[in-house]
Amino acid sequence: MNKEELQNWLDKWSLQPTDAAKVLRVNKSKMSEFLSGTRKVPVYIAAHIETFDYLADSKAKKSIEKRLK
């Protein structure tokens, strides 16, 4: 996964980088590095995103909302 694909995922769910960090359970500074391209998106982050993509939108949205609480 590259930074553009990560940004597209954030856009799909209308997430700010800080919220995406909460959802994906990563440090905010790491999320910033992934989005800027200074650090490669790790395979485990891509796997988390892939899991969300396999869920029905309603279930993914519910899971995202739960992690943002």
ZIVEN-V436444 format. One record per helix or strand. SS is the DSSP state (~ for helix, > for strand). FROM is the first residue (numbers start at 0). TO is the last residue. If there is no record, write none. Layout:
ss:SS from:FROM to:TO
ss:SS from:FROM to:TO
This chain:
ss:~ from:2 to:11
ss:~ from:16 to:23
ss:~ from:27 to:35
ss:~ from:42 to:53
ss:~ from:56 to:67
